[in-house]
């Protein structure tokens, strides 16, 4: 049995549309997704604000809370928890130039309204984590924004969220680019710096996604380690990525198995999960998958994560120490590869 708890988002079972093609699969009702997630072995659901409360822009604040309570009942009926709520600030015309860092004051106010409503929804769902994927907080045209002011605007928005609710925790999900060209918060180091500048750094931490680290030219396990070193790795999204191109969200471990192994290994070594943290598997089905196998990427990712957990628990630390003492890193590398290939 795994020592970890696993989470997944409803967007991880999609209709398969991409930038170059339309939907290829049928829409699955949210209730059915939650039921299937439970059967697959997941423990919690990740939410964008409008996953929990569809069409929320057309509702009053009290109606939003009421709809969130209905979603909570669906979770309870399936024995599932909510891991976090993330304001979706990249799909609305008012956030085309950024949310918290838009050049429009009115649009910045809209972004904060969504952030506050996300906190309300989180409270109704019974979770205390707000995730900020800063999709458009940066520039497409380098000269279009004052980058110093942009970072300060981001910090100010987080401060307002912390003031709005004294118990909420803010997790920044770092990404260096896409859909914007230059992000204001591209790596876990940026996340830690922004956290330190807020009014309550103890409530601002990070969420590391494997693919985002690879897009920054960094090793995901090293980025995980950086967050852990500060005691601020409060979430992970494990997936995979084939090189520095668009964000692929491939099944965990299918491209970079040794890299995936080291992510699981470092989480185990540092007792990740001891404070209730989840391993999120933020993976997307290939467009080629038919309706009847549209959950297979989740099944595969969960299986690979648990297989690598078994491998990590077999890791011979005594042999590692001998290699370190003799500085024979070739032997250590071969040991790791044999462990992964043969076990």
C-alpha positions in Angstrom: 0.0 0.0 0.0 1.3 3.4 -0.9 2.4 5.9 1.8 1.0 8.7 -0.4 -2.4 10.1 -1.0 -3.2 11.0 -4.6 -5.3 13.7 -6.2 -6.6 14.5 -9.7 -8.5 17.3 -11.4 -11.7 17.0 -13.5 -9.8 18.6 -16.4 -7.5 15.6 -16.5 -10.2 13.7 -18.2 -11.0 16.0 -21.1 -12.7 16.0 -24.5 -9.3 16.1 -26.2 -9.4 19.4 -27.9 -6.0 21.1 -28.6 -4.7 24.2 -30.4 -4.8 22.3 -33.7 -8.0 20.3 -33.4 -11.5 20.0 -32.0 -12.9 17.8 -29.3 -12.7 14.1 -30.0 -14.4 12.6 -26.9 -17.7 12.9 -25.2 -18.1 15.1 -22.1 -18.3 13.1 -18.9 -20.5 14.5 -16.1 -18.5 15.7 -13.0 -20.3 13.3 -10.7 -19.3 10.4 -12.9 -15.7 11.5 -13.0 -15.5 11.7 -9.2 -17.0 8.2 -8.9 -14.4 6.8 -11.3 -11.5 8.7 -9.7 -12.5 6.9 -6.4 -12.6 3.5 -8.1 -9.1 4.1 -9.7 -7.6 4.8 -6.2 -7.5 8.6 -5.9 -8.2 10.3 -2.6 -9.0 13.9 -3.5 -10.1 16.2 -6.3 -8.3 19.4 -7.4 -10.6 22.3 -8.4 -10.5 25.4 -10.4 -13.1 27.8 -9.0 -15.5 27.2 -11.9 -15.0 23.4 -11.8 -16.7 23.6 -8.4 -19.1 26.3 -9.4 -19.8 26.5 -13.2 -20.8 29.8 -14.6 -19.8 31.5 -11.4 -19.5 34.9 -13.1 -23.3 35.0 -13.4 -23.9 34.2 -9.7 -24.0 36.3 -6.5 -21.6 35.6 -3.8 -24.2 33.7 -1.7 -25.2 31.7 -4.8 -21.6 30.7 -5.3 -21.3 29.4 -1.8 -24.6 27.5 -2.1 -23.4 25.8 -5.4 -20.1 24.9 -3.7 -22.0 23.1 -1.0 -23.7 21.0 -3.6 -20.3 20.1 -5.0 -19.2 19.2 -1.5 -22.0 16.7 -1.2 -20.8 14.9 -4.4 -17.4 14.5 -2.8 -18.8 13.3 0.4 -21.0 10.8 -1.4 -17.9 9.3 -3.0 -15.6 9.4 0.0 -13.4 12.1 -1.6 -11.8 15.2 -0.3 -11.0 18.6 -2.0 -7.3 19.3 -2.2 -7.4 23.0 -3.3 -9.2 25.6 -5.3 -7.5 27.6 -8.0 -9.0 30.8 -9.6 -9.1 30.3 -13.3 -7.7 33.6 -14.5 -6.7 32.8 -18.1 -10.0 31.9 -19.8 -11.9 35.2 -19.4 -11.6 38.1 -21.9 -10.9 40.4 -18.9 -7.7 38.5 -18.2 -6.2 38.4 -21.7 -3.4 40.8 -20.5 -3.0 39.1 -17.2 -5.1 38.9 -14.0 -3.3 40.3 -11.0 -0.7 42.1 -13.3 -3.0 43.3 -16.0 -2.4 46.9 -17.3 -6.2 47.5 -16.6 -7.2 48.3 -13.0 -10.7 47.0 -13.7 -9.3 43.7 -14.9 -7.1 43.4 -11.8 -10.1 44.0 -9.6 -11.9 41.2 -11.5 -9.0 38.9 -10.9 -9.1 39.6 -7.2 -12.9 39.0 -7.1 -12.3 35.5 -8.5 -9.5 35.0 -6.0 -11.8 35.9 -3.1 -14.6 33.7 -4.4 -12.1 30.9 -4.7 -11.4 31.3 -1.0 -15.1 31.2 -0.3 -15.5 28.0 -2.4 -12.5 26.4 -0.6 -14.1 27.1 2.7 -17.3 25.4 1.6 -15.4 22.4 0.2 -13.5 22.0 3.4 -9.9 22.8 2.2 -7.5 25.5 3.1 -5.3 25.7 0.0 -5.6 28.2 -2.9 -3.3 27.4 -5.9 -2.2 30.3 -8.1 -1.2 29.1 -11.6 0.0 32.4 -12.9 -0.8 31.6 -16.5 -0.8 35.2 -17.8 1.1 37.0 -15.1 4.0 38.1 -17.3 4.4 39.6 -20.7 3.9 38.7 -24.4 5.6 42.0 -25.4 8.6 42.7 -23.1 8.1 46.4 -23.2 4.3 46.3 -22.4 4.7 46.1 -18.7 7.0 47.3 -15.9 8.3 44.0 -14.7 9.3 45.4 -11.3 5.8 46.8 -10.8 4.4 43.4 -12.0 6.1 41.5 -9.3 4.9 44.1 -6.7 1.3 43.7 -8.0 1.5 40.0 -7.6 2.7 40.3 -4.0 0.0 42.9 -3.3 -2.7 40.5 -4.7 -1.4 37.7 -2.5 -1.4 40.0 0.5 -5.0 40.9 -0.1 -5.9 37.2 -0.2 -4.1 36.6 3.1 -6.0 39.5 4.6 -9.3 38.2 3.3 -9.0 34.9 5.1 -6.6 34.4 8.1 -6.5 30.6 7.6 -6.0 30.2 3.9 -2.7 29.0 2.4 -1.6 30.2 -1.0 0.4 27.8 -3.2 2.1 29.3 -6.2 2.5 26.9 -9.1 5.6 28.1 -10.9 5.9 28.0 -14.7 8.5 29.9 -16.9 6.4 30.5 -20.0 3.3 29.5 -22.0 0.8 30.9 -22.5 2.8 34.1 -21.8 6.3 34.6 -23.1 8.0 35.8 -19.9 6.6 34.8 -16.5 7.0 36.9 -13.4 7.3 33.8 -11.3 8.9 31.0 -13.3 10.7 28.7 -10.9 10.5 27.4 -7.3 13.2 30.0 -6.4 10.9 32.8 -7.6 8.1 31.3 -5.5 10.2 31.4 -2.4 11.3 34.9 -3.1 7.7 36.1 -3.6 6.6 34.2 -0.4 9.3 36.0 1.7 8.0 39.4 0.5 4.4 38.8 1.6 2.8 39.9 4.9 2.7 36.3 6.1 5.4 34.1 4.5 4.3 31.2 6.7 1.1 30.9 4.6 2.6 31.2 1.1 4.4 28.2 -0.4 4.8 26.3 -3.6 3.4 23.7 -5.9 5.9 22.1 -8.3 4.8 20.5 -11.6 7.3 18.2 -13.3 6.6 19.5 -16.8 7.0 23.1 -15.8 10.4 22.5 -14.3 11.5 20.8 -17.5 10.2 23.8 -19.5 12.5 26.0 -17.4 15.4 23.7 -18.3 15.5 22.4 -14.7 15.4 19.0 -13.1 12.0 18.5 -11.3 13.5 16.6 -8.4 15.9 19.5 -7.8 13.0 21.9 -7.9 11.1 19.7 -5.4 14.2 19.7 -3.2 14.4 23.5 -3.2 10.8 23.8 -2.0 11.4 21.1 0.6 14.6 22.8 1.9 12.4 25.9 2.8 9.6 23.7 4.3 7.3 25.1 1.6 6.6 22.3 -0.8 2.8 22.0 -0.2 1.8 20.4 -3.4 3.3 18.5 -6.4 1.8 17.8 -9.9 3.7 14.8 -11.2 3.6 14.3 -15.0 6.2 14.2 -17.8 7.4 16.2 -20.7 9.3 15.6 -23.9 11.8 18.5 -24.0 11.4 22.2 -23.9 8.3 22.7 -26.0 4.6 23.3 -25.2 3.3 21.9 -21.9 2.4 18.3 -22.6 1.2 16.9 -19.3 2.2 13.4 -20.3 1.6 10.4 -18.1 4.1 10.4 -15.2 7.4 8.7 -16.0 6.8 7.8 -19.6 9.5 10.0 -21.0 12.0 10.4 -18.2 11.9 7.3 -16.0 15.0 8.0 -13.9 13.9 11.6 -13.4 10.5 10.4 -12.3 12.2 7.9 -9.9 14.2 10.7 -8.2 11.1 12.8 -7.7 9.4 9.9 -5.8 12.6 9.1 -4.0 13.1 12.7 -2.7 9.5 12.9 -1.6 9.9 9.7 0.4 13.2 10.8 1.9 11.6 14.0 3.2 8.4 12.4 4.5 6.2 14.3 2.0 2.6 13.8 2.9 3.1 13.8 6.7 1.1 17.1 7.0 -1.6 15.9 4.7 -0.1 16.9 1.3 -1.2 15.0 -1.8 0.6 13.9 -4.9 -1.4 15.3 -7.8 -1.2 13.5 -11.1 -1.8 16.4 -13.5 -1.8 14.4 -16.8 -3.9 14.5 -19.9 -5.1 11.8 -22.2 -3.6 11.6 -25.7 -6.1 12.8 -28.3 -6.0 9.4 -29.9 -7.6 7.8 -26.9 -11.2 6.6 -27.4 -14.0 7.3 -24.9 -13.8 3.8 -23.4 -10.1 4.2 -22.5 -10.0 7.9 -21.6 -8.9 7.2 -18.0 -6.0 5.1 -19.0 -3.4 7.9 -18.6 -4.5 8.2 -15.0 -4.4 4.5 -14.3 -0.9 4.4 -15.9 0.4 7.4 -13.9 -0.9 6.0 -10.7 0.7 2.6 -11.4 4.0 4.0 -12.4 4.1 6.3 -9.3 3.5 3.3 -7.0 6.0 1.1 -8.9 8.7 3.8 -8.5 7.8 4.1 -4.8 8.6 0.4 -4.5 11.9 0.9 -6.3 12.8 3.8 -4.0 12.1 1.8 -0.9 14.6 -0.8 -2.2 17.3 1.8 -2.7 20.6 0.7 -1.1 21.8 3.7 0.9 24.8 1.8 2.2 26.0 1.1 -1.3 25.3 4.8 -2.2 27.6 5.8 0.7 30.4 3.6 -0.5 30.2 5.1 -4.0 30.2 8.6 -2.5 33.2 7.8 -0.3 35.2 6.4 -3.2 33.7 9.0 -5.6 32.7 6.3 -7.9 29.6 7.9 -9.4 29.7 5.7 -12.5 29.0 2.7 -10.2 26.2 4.6 -8.5 24.6 5.5 -11.8 24.8 1.9 -13.0 23.2 0.7 -9.7 20.3 3.1 -10.2 19.7 2.0 -13.8 19.9 -1.7 -12.8 17.4 -1.0 -10.0 15.0 0.6 -12.4 15.4 -2.0 -15.1 15.6 -5.2 -13.0 14.9 -4.2 -9.4 
